Amino acid sequence: FNCFIYIHSLESCDSIYKLSTNWETASYLNDSYQLRWKIDNKLSTISIFMNVNSINETSWVGFGISEAGHMLGSDIVSVSYINEEFTVDDRYVPWVGYPFTTSPSLYPELDTQNDWSLICADKSSNSFRALVVRALDTNDNQDRVITTGYMPVVYAYGNSNTDSVSYHQTMRGTSSILFIGEITTFPPIDTDEKLTFIYDTPFTTTGLDTNYICQSFDLGTETRHVVAIEAYLNSPVASYAHHLIVHSCGNVFDDTLVEFHWGKAMPCQSDDNTVEGDTPLGTGLCDSIIGVWALGSGPITLPDSAGFLIGESSTRYIVLEYHINNPDMDADVELVDLGVNIYTTSTLREYNTGAIILGDGMITFDSPIPLGEDSVHYESTCVTGCTSSILLDPVYIYASLLHMHSYGKEMWTNIQRFENNIVQPIDYDNIEYIDKRQFWNNGYQIVTSLNITLNPGDQLNTHCTYDTSKRSDDLLFGLSSYNEMCLHFLFIYPISNVIKKFANVTVFCGYDNGRSLCGPTGQYIYLKDNHNPIPDGLTSLPDSDI
């Protein structure tokens, strides 16, 4: 494994703190916790300086690299002060099935190998400072590689007289940090107008555990490109908002927009009386998706050369569909300020964007999911016959959102290339993933930026596994938060490389009652002689502690 040695006696952090103020990289994770870091490219190491100032005495601080912003699967370093000694520990958080409140609980366990060096540490009654150093890549399957791009992080601090790490209560949080790479500008520099749409009327919870709420809006007649999207939420509402879909609904104002979604937030999906209404895609009201946001994810920024076309001759009307998650079944709670910010430019970019939905798009996977299992596997295939039918030429996948609910464990989509007029067999030693999540958490669903080519004829298999070891009643696939899903949203460009009749709509490619589904709502193709899925032999992601 990578090895490095620092010869440095443990001392007060005064001199190092002064030195760290010249580092260009710093982040206030909250009002009390400041983080500074420095990359040594020659040694391939990272130095992390943790500085906590709290009204409460602090006996330990912790910081971790996360898979998606949650503790599950996090690679954590902690520095503690017990019996007048400072100690640095390398930790990881293994998989724990939902619900997390029952045993075993989430806890950062000690790594087999400690890859962190403690350079300095000091504390007072209201402060705790520590500098730690580690290799960027430790070749340790209990550590995460620190690499380019924004990385989700977790942090916490607390006080304990006996334990090196104790329950942090509210002294914790999550963020996203760019350790390596150039900071991207948000919103994009060519943005010249921000459109903010907020539900005209507050939605009042009805006591159901799940609601899907919709309202339609007019984007106007001017031809523009959407270049970024972010959710608009106030703090009280944020705890109820599970995910948002921004539907593209054409340029014709019709009675459906007026009756169901105009001027008022309305229920817009139905599932056995658990939720109410009709889905915009299912009714044919809308035919494409501009963007998706989910709890834990940030804004979607489109590639510099591409945008989603809006205006009088393309998409003038949208429907905002919010999934309201209400596990305590609160009634008569008024949710205000639900909306979206849409960043646009009048200087049109070179390409237009679109979307593909993989997985169980019609939600017809076999139910109920077997109970008492730590991993139940489901699979859906976007077959070669579909990608060759809908694509004229290659397209580029620029963003991805994986979507399951609370009992999800792992989810991924891998691709088999179409070469020499045949789908190539999967190389189990070198699997090509579109996106993957090994430690699923329903509350942290992030949009992943990608740059992957999808060719006509390529075959994609979407996998979802579920941990039902703590579930006692039937677990079904469906629309409710208490049900499960297996959906993978891909955002692509240029849409001109999609066959013309599908070029302005969202295309489904995957499973529907054992058949291979291909095409948008109302224009499905069920490919003959194709049973679905076509198993690729994978039932889980490669073994790793994190």
C-alpha positions in Angstrom: 0.0 0.0 0.0 1.0 3.6 -0.3 3.3 4.5 2.5 4.5 7.9 3.8 6.3 9.0 7.0 6.1 12.3 8.8 8.6 13.0 11.5 6.9 15.6 13.7 6.4 15.7 17.4 2.8 16.4 18.5 2.5 20.0 19.5 0.2 22.9 19.7 -1.5 23.9 16.5 -0.8 27.6 16.8 2.0 27.8 14.2 0.2 25.5 11.8 -3.0 27.4 12.2 -1.3 30.6 11.2 0.3 28.8 8.2 -3.1 27.3 7.2 -4.6 30.7 6.9 -2.6 31.1 3.7 -4.0 27.9 2.3 -6.4 28.7 -0.6 -8.8 26.0 0.4 -11.2 26.5 3.4 -14.8 25.8 4.2 -17.0 26.7 7.1 -19.0 23.5 7.4 -21.3 25.3 10.0 -21.0 28.2 12.4 -18.7 26.2 14.7 -16.7 23.9 12.4 -14.0 25.2 10.0 -12.1 22.9 7.7 -8.9 23.8 5.8 -7.0 21.4 3.5 -3.9 21.3 1.3 -2.9 18.8 -1.4 0.7 17.8 -1.8 1.0 16.7 -5.4 4.6 15.4 -4.9 3.7 13.2 -2.0 0.2 12.5 -3.2 -1.2 13.4 0.3 -3.8 15.6 1.8 -3.5 17.6 5.0 -6.8 18.4 6.8 -7.0 21.0 9.5 -10.1 20.7 11.7 -11.0 23.7 13.8 -14.1 23.6 16.1 -15.2 26.5 18.2 -18.2 25.6 20.3 -19.9 27.0 23.4 -19.8 23.4 24.6 -16.6 21.6 25.5 -15.5 19.3 22.7 -13.5 16.1 23.4 -13.5 14.7 19.8 -13.9 15.9 16.2 -14.6 13.8 13.1 -14.6 14.3 9.4 -15.4 11.9 6.6 -15.6 11.3 2.8 -19.1 10.0 2.0 -20.6 8.1 -0.9 -23.7 10.4 -1.1 -23.7 12.7 1.9 -24.8 10.1 4.5 -22.9 8.2 7.2 -23.5 4.8 5.5 -20.2 3.8 3.7 -18.3 6.9 4.9 -14.6 6.9 5.4 -14.0 8.8 8.6 -11.1 10.2 10.6 -11.6 11.1 14.3 -9.3 12.9 16.7 -10.2 12.5 20.4 -8.8 13.7 23.8 -9.2 11.2 26.6 -7.1 10.8 29.7 -5.0 13.9 28.7 -4.0 12.2 25.4 -4.8 13.0 21.8 -5.5 10.0 19.5 -6.3 9.8 15.8 -8.4 6.9 14.5 -9.2 5.7 11.0 -12.8 4.6 10.8 -15.5 3.4 8.4 -19.3 2.9 8.6 -20.4 -0.5 7.3 -23.8 -1.3 5.8 -26.8 -1.2 8.1 -30.3 -2.0 6.9 -33.3 0.3 7.2 -34.7 1.4 9.6 -31.5 2.8 11.2 -33.0 3.2 14.7 -33.0 -0.5 15.4 -29.9 -2.6 16.3 -27.3 -2.6 14.8 -27.2 1.1 14.5 -24.9 3.4 12.5 -21.5 3.7 14.1 -18.1 4.5 12.7 -16.0 1.3 13.4 -12.2 1.2 13.5 -10.4 0.4 10.3 -8.1 -2.7 10.3 -5.3 -0.3 9.2 -4.9 3.3 10.4 -3.8 5.4 7.4 -3.9 8.8 9.2 -1.1 10.7 10.9 -1.8 13.2 13.6 0.5 16.2 13.2 -0.8 18.6 15.9 -3.7 18.9 18.2 -4.8 21.2 21.0 -8.0 22.1 22.9 -9.5 24.5 25.4 -12.9 24.7 27.1 -14.5 25.9 23.9 -12.2 24.9 21.0 -10.6 21.8 19.5 -8.0 21.9 16.7 -6.2 19.1 14.9 -4.1 18.6 11.8 -4.1 15.1 10.1 -2.4 13.8 7.0 -3.2 10.8 4.7 -2.4 9.5 1.2 -4.9 10.4 -1.4 -5.2 6.7 -2.3 -4.3 4.3 0.5 -5.2 1.1 -1.5 -7.3 0.2 1.5 -10.8 -1.1 0.9 -12.0 0.6 4.1 -10.9 4.0 2.7 -12.2 6.2 -0.1 -9.9 7.6 -2.7 -9.7 11.4 -2.6 -10.0 12.4 -6.3 -11.1 15.2 -8.6 -14.6 16.7 -8.6 -17.0 17.5 -5.8 -17.1 14.9 -3.0 -19.8 14.5 -0.4 -18.5 14.9 3.1 -19.8 14.4 6.6 -18.6 16.0 9.9 -19.4 15.9 13.6 -18.0 16.7 17.0 -19.0 16.0 20.6 -18.0 15.5 24.2 -17.4 12.2 26.0 -15.3 11.3 29.0 -15.0 7.7 28.1 -15.4 7.1 24.4 -13.2 8.4 21.5 -16.4 8.9 19.5 -19.9 9.3 21.0 -23.3 10.2 19.7 -23.1 13.7 18.2 -26.7 14.7 18.6 -27.2 17.9 16.5 -23.5 18.7 16.3 -23.1 17.2 12.8 -23.8 17.9 9.2 -23.1 17.1 5.5 -21.6 19.2 2.7 -19.8 18.8 -0.6 -16.2 19.9 -1.1 -13.9 20.2 -4.2 -10.6 18.9 -2.9 -9.0 18.6 -6.4 -10.1 20.4 -9.5 -11.3 23.8 -10.7 -14.4 25.4 -9.1 -17.3 25.6 -11.5 -19.4 28.8 -11.6 -23.0 28.6 -10.6 -25.2 29.6 -12.1 -23.5 29.2 -15.5 -21.8 32.4 -16.8 -24.1 32.7 -19.8 -27.2 32.8 -17.7 -29.1 36.0 -18.4 -32.5 35.2 -16.8 -33.6 33.2 -13.7 -37.2 32.0 -13.8 -38.6 31.2 -10.4 -41.9 29.3 -10.2 -43.6 28.7 -6.8 -46.9 26.9 -6.2 -49.7 29.6 -6.2 -51.5 28.0 -3.3 -49.9 26.2 -0.3 -50.5 22.5 -0.1 -52.0 21.2 3.1 -51.0 17.7 4.1 -53.9 15.3 4.3 -52.6 12.7 6.8 -51.4 10.4 4.0 -47.8 9.2 4.1 -47.2 10.2 0.5 -48.5 12.9 -1.8 -47.5 13.8 -5.3 -48.3 17.5 -5.9 -48.4 19.2 -9.3 -48.9 22.6 -10.8 -48.4 23.8 -14.3 -46.7 27.1 -15.3 -46.0 29.1 -18.5 -42.4 29.6 -19.4 -43.3 32.3 -22.0 -42.9 32.5 -25.8 -39.3 33.5 -26.1 -36.9 30.8 -27.4 -34.3 30.1 -24.8 -32.1 27.4 -23.4 -32.4 26.1 -19.9 -28.9 25.7 -18.5 -29.4 24.8 -14.8 -32.2 23.9 -12.4 -32.4 23.9 -8.6 -35.2 23.3 -6.1 -36.7 26.3 -4.4 -37.6 25.3 -0.8 -37.9 27.1 2.5 -36.5 25.3 5.6 -39.8 23.9 7.1 -40.9 22.6 3.7 -37.5 20.9 3.0 -38.2 18.2 5.5 -41.3 17.1 3.6 -39.9 17.3 0.0 -38.5 14.0 -1.2 -38.0 14.7 -4.9 -39.0 17.0 -7.7 -39.5 16.3 -11.4 -39.8 19.2 -13.9 -42.0 18.0 -16.7 -41.9 19.4 -20.2 -45.5 19.7 -21.5 -45.3 21.1 -25.0 -46.5 24.4 -26.3 -50.3 23.9 -26.5 -52.5 25.2 -23.7 -55.4 22.8 -23.3 -58.2 21.9 -20.9 -56.0 19.4 -19.0 -53.7 22.1 -17.9 -56.6 24.2 -16.7 -58.6 21.5 -15.0 -55.9 19.6 -13.1 -52.8 21.8 -12.7 -53.4 25.5 -13.5 -53.2 28.1 -10.7 -53.3 25.6 -7.9 -51.2 22.8 -6.4 -53.1 19.5 -7.1 -52.5 15.8 -6.3 -51.0 14.2 -9.4 -50.5 10.4 -8.9 -52.5 7.6 -7.5 -51.8 4.2 -5.9 -54.4 2.2 -4.0 -55.7 5.2 -2.0 -52.2 5.8 -0.5 -51.7 8.8 -2.7 -54.1 10.7 -5.0 -54.3 12.1 -8.5 -52.8 11.4 -12.0 -49.2 11.5 -13.1 -48.4 14.1 -15.8 -46.5 11.5 -17.9 -49.2 8.8 -17.4 -52.0 11.0 -18.6 -50.1 12.2 -21.7 -50.2 15.8 -20.4 -46.4 15.9 -20.5 -44.0 14.1 -22.7 -40.5 14.8 -21.4 -38.4 15.7 -18.4 -36.3 18.8 -18.1 -34.6 17.9 -14.8 -34.9 16.0 -11.6 -34.0 16.9 -8.0 -33.9 14.6 -5.0 -33.4 15.1 -1.3 -29.6 15.4 -0.8 -28.8 16.5 -4.3 -27.7 19.9 -5.5 -28.6 21.8 -8.7 -28.4 20.3 -12.2 -26.0 22.1 -14.4 -26.1 21.3 -18.1 -22.9 20.9 -20.2 -21.5 24.1 -21.6 -22.5 23.2 -25.2 -26.1 22.0 -24.5 -29.4 23.3 -23.1 -33.0 22.3 -22.9 -35.0 24.2 -25.5 -38.0 26.2 -24.3 -40.3 28.7 -26.0 -43.3 29.1 -28.2 -42.2 26.5 -30.8 -40.9 23.9 -28.3 -41.6 23.7 -24.6 -43.7 26.6 -23.3 -45.5 24.8 -20.4 -44.1 22.8 -17.5 -45.5 20.9 -14.6 -43.6 20.8 -11.3 -44.2 17.5 -9.6 -43.1 17.3 -5.9 -43.1 14.0 -4.0 -44.2 14.9 -0.5 -42.9 12.4 2.1 -45.0 12.5 5.3 -43.9 9.4 7.3 -45.6 10.6 10.5 -48.8 11.2 8.6 -49.1 14.8 9.8 -52.4 16.4 8.9 -53.2 20.0 8.2 -49.6 21.1 7.8 -49.4 24.0 5.3 -46.5 23.7 2.9 -45.6 27.0 1.4 -42.8 28.1 -1.0 -42.5 24.9 -3.0 -41.0 25.7 -6.3 -38.0 25.7 -8.7 -35.4 28.1 -10.0 -34.8 27.6 -13.7 -31.7 29.4 -15.1 -31.9 30.2 -18.8 -29.9 32.0 -21.6 -31.1 33.7 -24.7 -27.9 32.8 -26.5 -28.7 29.4 -27.7 -26.1 26.7 -27.2 -25.1 24.2 -29.9 -27.1 21.2 -28.8 -30.5 20.4 -27.2 -30.9 17.9 -24.4 -33.3 15.1 -23.5 -33.8 12.2 -21.1 -34.0 8.4 -20.9 -35.5 6.4 -18.0 -34.1 3.0 -17.3 -35.2 0.3 -14.9 -38.8 -0.5 -13.9 -40.3 2.5 -15.6 -43.9 1.2 -15.3 -43.4 -0.1 -11.8 -44.3 -3.7 -12.6 -41.5 -5.6 -10.8 -42.9 -8.7 -9.0 -44.3 -7.9 -5.6 -44.1 -8.4 -2.7 -40.4 -8.3 -2.3 -39.3 -11.4 -0.2 -38.9 -10.5 3.5 -36.1 -11.4 6.0 -33.3 -11.1 3.4 -30.2 -8.9 3.5 -30.1 -8.6 -0.3 -33.0 -9.2 -2.7 -31.9 -8.5 -6.3 -34.0 -7.2 -9.2 -32.8 -6.5 -12.8 -34.0 -4.6 -15.8 -32.4 -4.6 -19.3 -32.4 -1.7 -21.8 -31.9 -4.1 -24.7 -29.8 -3.6 -27.8 -32.9 -3.6 -29.9 -34.2 -0.5 -28.2 -31.0 1.6 -28.3 -30.6 0.7 -31.9 -34.2 1.7 -32.6 -34.2 5.1 -30.8 -30.7 6.3 -31.6 -29.5 7.4 -35.0 -26.0 8.2 -33.8 -24.2 8.3 -30.4 -25.4 10.5 -27.6 -23.6 11.7 -24.5 -24.9 11.1 -21.0 -24.2 14.2 -19.0 -26.0 13.5 -15.7 -27.6 10.6 -13.8 -30.0 10.1 -10.9 -30.5 6.7 -9.4 -33.8 6.3 -7.5 -35.1 3.8 -5.0 -36.8 4.2 -1.6 -36.0 3.4 2.0 -35.3 -0.4 1.7 -32.8 0.0 -1.2 -29.3 -1.3 -0.5 -27.3 -1.2 -3.8 -28.2 0.2 -7.2 -26.2 0.5 -10.4 -26.4 0.4 -14.2 -23.6 -1.2 -16.2 -23.2 -1.1 -20.0 -22.2 -3.7 -22.6 -21.0 -2.2 -25.8 -22.3 -3.1 -29.3 -19.3 -3.8 -31.4 -18.9 -5.9 -34.6 -22.7 -6.3 -34.9 -23.0 -8.0 -31.5 -23.4 -7.1 -27.8 -20.0 -7.8 -26.3 -20.0 -10.2 -23.3 -19.5 -8.6 -19.9 -15.9 -8.4 -18.6 -16.4 -9.1 -14.9 -12.8 -7.9 -14.2 -13.5 -4.5 -15.9 -17.2 -3.7 -15.6 -18.2 -0.4 -17.2 -20.7 1.4 -14.9 -22.9 4.3 -15.9 -23.5 5.1 -12.2 -23.6 3.1 -9.0 -24.4 3.5 -5.3 -23.2 0.8 -2.9 -24.6 2.3 0.3 -28.1 3.5 -0.5 -29.9 6.0 1.7 -33.3 7.3 0.7 -32.7 10.7 2.1 -29.5 11.3 0.1 -30.1 10.9 -3.7 -27.5 12.9 -5.6 -27.3 13.9 -9.2 -24.0 12.6 -10.7 -22.3 14.6 -13.5 -21.1 12.3 -16.2 -19.5 12.3 -19.7 -20.3 8.9 -21.1 -21.0 8.0 -24.7 -24.1 5.8 -25.4 -24.1 4.2 -28.9 -26.9 2.6 -30.9 -27.0 -1.0 -30.0 -25.4 -0.7 -26.6 -27.1 -2.7 -23.9 -27.7 -1.4 -20.3 -28.6 -3.5 -17.3 -30.1 -1.7 -14.2 -29.8 -3.5 -10.9 -31.5 -2.8 -7.6 -31.1 -4.7 -4.4 -33.2 -4.4 -1.2 -32.5 -5.2 2.4 -35.7 -6.5 4.0 -34.1 -8.1 7.1 -36.0 -5.7 9.4 -39.2 -5.5 7.5 -42.2 -7.4 8.9 -45.1 -6.5 6.5 -45.4 -6.8 2.7 -43.1 -4.6 0.7 -44.5 -3.8 -2.7 -43.3 -1.8 -5.7 -45.4 1.3 -6.1 -45.6 5.1 -5.8 -45.9 5.4 -2.1 -42.9 6.2 0.1 -43.6 2.9 1.9 -43.3 1.1 -1.5 -40.2 0.6 -3.5 -38.9 1.8 -6.9 -36.1 1.0 -9.3 -35.6 3.9 -11.7 -32.5 5.4 -13.3 -32.8 8.8 -15.0 -30.2 9.6 -17.7 -29.9 13.1 -19.2 -28.5 13.2 -22.7 -27.5 15.3 -25.7 -27.7 16.0 -28.6 -31.3 15.1 -28.9 -31.0 15.4 -32.7 -29.3 12.0 -32.6 -32.6 10.5 -31.3 -35.1 9.3 -34.0 -37.3 12.2 -34.9 -40.6 10.9 -33.5 -39.0 10.5 -30.1 -36.6 13.5 -30.2 -38.7 15.8 -28.0 -39.9 13.3 -25.4 -38.5 11.2 -22.6 -37.9 7.6 -23.7 -38.4 4.6 -21.4 -36.0 1.7 -22.0 -36.3 -1.3 -19.7 -38.7 -3.7 -18.0 -42.5 -3.9 -18.1 -44.1 -7.1 -16.8 -41.3 -9.3 -18.2 -41.3 -7.6 -21.6 -38.7 -5.2 -23.1 -40.3 -1.7 -23.1 -39.0 0.9 -25.5 -40.4 4.4 -26.2 -42.2 7.2 -24.6 -45.6 7.2 -22.9 -48.3 6.5 -25.5 -45.8 5.3 -28.1 -44.4 2.2 -26.5 -42.7 -0.5 -28.5 -42.7 -4.0 -26.9 -39.8 -5.7 -28.7 -40.6 -9.2 -30.0 -38.6 -12.2 -28.8 -37.1 -10.2 -26.0 -37.9 -11.4 -22.5 -36.8 -9.0 -19.8 -34.4 -8.9 -18.0 -31.5 -10.5 -19.9 -29.4 -11.3 -16.9 -25.8 -10.3 -17.0 -24.7 -12.5 -14.1 -24.3 -9.6 -11.6 -26.3 -9.7 -8.4 -24.3 -7.3 -6.2 -21.5 -4.7 -6.5 -17.9 -5.9 -5.8 -17.1 -6.6 -2.2 -15.9 -3.6 -0.2 -16.2 -2.5 3.4 -17.1 1.0 2.0 
